[in-house]
Amino acid sequence: MTRTPLIPLAALALALAACASTDKPEREMGAARAMVSQARPIAAVDAPQQLAEAQLKLGRAEDAMQRKQYEHARILARQAEVDARLAWSVAENARAQRNATEVQDANRALRQEIERNPQ
């Protein structure tokens, strides 16, 4: 007998959860667009595969938004943002490694010059 009031509450909770998840994922889409845009100039050379994956998922998220498949768009937008962050990180790592190599080469050249001309 006490279970009867729980059924309408459970149904209400499920209905509210369903409504919450069907909102347009504007925040997620905006974050994904921003991160892909930020990563694009940095990652185009050093992380093209990761960047392409992010752009593909963002495009798929845009398509899902057009079809009003908001939960699918939300998932794809989040994935696109993560992929863009990965692309940016991979590219920054490659750039840092190049800079470190340049510094090491400059130090090596300086040491050689000092050894040739001790004063």
C-alpha positions in Angstrom: 0.0 0.0 0.0 2.8 2.4 0.7 4.4 1.8 -2.7 1.6 3.5 -4.7 2.8 7.1 -3.9 6.3 6.2 -5.1 5.2 5.2 -8.6 4.1 8.8 -9.5 7.2 10.2 -7.9 9.4 7.9 -9.9 7.6 8.7 -13.1 7.9 12.4 -12.4 11.6 12.0 -11.7 12.1 10.2 -15.0 10.1 12.8 -16.9 12.2 15.6 -15.4 15.4 13.8 -16.2 14.3 13.3 -19.8 13.4 17.0 -20.1 16.7 18.1 -18.7 18.7 16.0 -21.2 16.8 17.3 -24.3 17.8 20.9 -23.8 19.9 22.3 -26.6 23.5 21.8 -25.8 24.4 25.4 -26.5 27.2 25.6 -23.9 28.8 22.3 -25.1 28.6 23.4 -28.7 30.1 26.8 -27.9 33.0 25.2 -25.9 33.7 22.7 -28.7 33.7 25.4 -31.4 36.0 27.6 -29.4 38.4 24.8 -28.6 38.5 23.7 -32.3 39.1 27.3 -33.4 41.9 27.7 -30.8 43.6 24.5 -31.7 43.3 24.9 -35.5 46.3 27.3 -36.1 48.5 25.4 -33.7 47.6 21.8 -34.5 47.3 22.1 -38.3 50.9 21.1 -38.8 51.9 19.1 -35.7 48.6 17.3 -34.9 46.6 17.1 -38.1 45.0 13.8 -37.3 43.8 14.8 -33.9 42.5 18.1 -35.3 40.7 16.4 -38.1 39.0 14.1 -35.6 37.9 17.1 -33.6 36.6 18.9 -36.7 34.7 15.8 -37.8 33.0 15.3 -34.5 32.1 19.0 -34.3 30.6 18.7 -37.8 28.6 15.7 -36.7 27.5 17.5 -33.6 26.3 20.4 -35.8 24.3 17.9 -37.9 22.8 16.3 -34.8 21.7 19.8 -33.7 20.0 20.5 -37.0 18.1 17.2 -36.6 17.2 18.2 -33.0 19.1 15.2 -31.6 20.3 17.2 -28.7 21.7 14.5 -26.5 23.7 13.0 -29.4 24.9 16.5 -30.3 25.9 17.1 -26.7 28.0 13.9 -26.6 29.7 14.7 -29.9 30.4 18.3 -28.9 32.1 17.1 -25.7 34.1 14.6 -27.7 35.1 17.3 -30.2 36.2 19.6 -27.4 38.4 16.8 -25.9 39.9 15.9 -29.3 40.7 19.6 -29.9 42.4 19.8 -26.5 44.4 16.7 -27.4 45.4 18.2 -30.8 46.4 21.4 -29.1 48.4 19.5 -26.5 50.2 17.3 -29.0 51.1 20.4 -31.1 52.3 22.3 -28.1 54.4 19.3 -27.1 56.0 19.1 -30.6 56.7 22.8 -30.5 58.3 22.6 -27.1 60.5 19.6 -28.3 61.6 21.6 -31.3 62.5 24.6 -29.1 64.4 22.4 -26.7 66.4 20.8 -29.6 67.2 24.3 -30.9 68.5 25.4 -27.5 70.6 22.3 -27.2 72.0 22.8 -30.6 72.8 26.4 -29.8 74.5 25.4 -26.5 76.5 22.7 -28.3 77.7 25.3 -30.9 78.6 27.7 -28.2 80.6 25.1 -26.3 82.5 24.2 -29.5 83.2 27.8 -30.2 84.5 28.3 -26.6 86.7 25.2 -26.9 88.2 26.4 -30.2 89.0 29.9 -28.9 89.9 29.7 -25.2 90.7 33.1 -23.9 
